[in-house]
Amino acid sequence: MSMRPTDINIAGAVDLSSLRAPATAAAAPAPTSMSAHVLDVDEAGFEVEGLQRSMTVPVLIDFWAEWCGPCKQLSPVLERMAEEAGGAWVLAKVDVDANQALSSQLQIQSIPTVLLALGGRLVQGFTGALPERDLRAFLEQVLAAAAQAGLPGAGAVTGAAAEPPPVPTEPEVLAAEDAMADGDYAAAAAAYEALLLRKPSDPEAVAGRAWARLLGRSVDADPATVLAAAAAAPDDVAAQTAAADVEVLTEQIDQAIARLVELVRRSAGDERTAAREHLLGLFDALDPEDPRIVTGRRALSNALY
């Protein structure tokens, strides 16, 4: 996975003179997600929901995967911003694992990668989990290009009333996102910690802090070496928690949970506390509605009592 940003200068990527609103824009299809502004797109629907839809409204296409750590930082920000925009642009999400032929055809070599569909054409976007301020600058250029091209806009698709103004992003979150993009996970965790001091139990801060700590612990780890060390020392808390981190980052979440639940079950005292707290920290970093997390919390409770 690449974390490098690429050129996001829309003026250099789009020949605005060639973009013209169609004489009669076809109605966009119904979205395949619960939101009118965030769509799950597959190979079959890519042309209609991505390219054809972009004849009336800009479409950002987010290529992601469940196992991709930077994707888990970028995608929620894009989803929130799409909702805030109220239809000024649409986010189309493409799971590269489920749509390998499409990803290959479009030469998606690293994720997250975001392409722009505008006026029925695909345009370069960026690669990597950019900070929100850079995303907003990119989108300003996108909307300016759409306006210059004379695209009808979201009202032609949805007819929706204007949305209320967006809620400003917390400054600590912006600072944390900048730090994450720079690979400074300690600074990101500190920024989320500062937000928690001001807004205790804020869910975005809890999850962000846990994820930053997880990446900070594992950034230099060699997965094979870590897992071999854990296999050689099944009762070593440090070895087992490091292995669980690696498993979470490689989307082996069930294995990570089972590893630490069993460690809690057979340990006692400070070691048991350390294993339990580490597992709770991993739960914080992951989607609380994920069935694996729900089952894992129940298993931890059974192991404790």
Sequence and secondary structure as in RCSB ss.txt:
>XXXX:A:sequence
MSMRPTDINIAGAVDLSSLRAPATAAAAPAPTSMSAHVLDVDEAGFEVEGLQRSMTVPVLIDFWAEWCGPCKQLS
PVLERMAEEAGGAWVLAKVDVDANQALSSQLQIQSIPTVLLALGGRLVQGFTGALPERDLRAFLEQVLAAAAQAG
LPGAGAVTGAAAEPPPVPTEPEVLAAEDAMADGDYAAAAAAYEALLLRKPSDPEAVAGRAWARLLGRSVDADPAT
VLAAAAAAPDDVAAQTAAADVEVLTEQIDQAIARLVELVRRSAGDERTAAREHLLGLFDALDPEDPRIVTGRRAL
SNALY
>XXXX:A:secstr
         HHHH  GGG    SS       SSSSSSEEE  TTTHIIIIIIGGGTS EEEEEE TT HHHHHHH
HHHHHHHHHHTTSSEEEEEETTT HHHHHHTT  SSSEEEEEETTEEEEEEES   HHHHHHHHHHHHHHHHHHT
   THHHH            HHHHHHHHHHHTT HHHHHHHHHHHHHHSTT HHHHHHHHHHHHHHHHTT  HHH
HHHHHHH TT HHHHHHHHHHHHHTT HHHHHHHHHHHHHH  HHHHHHHHHHHHHHHHHS TT HHHHHHHHHH
HHHH 
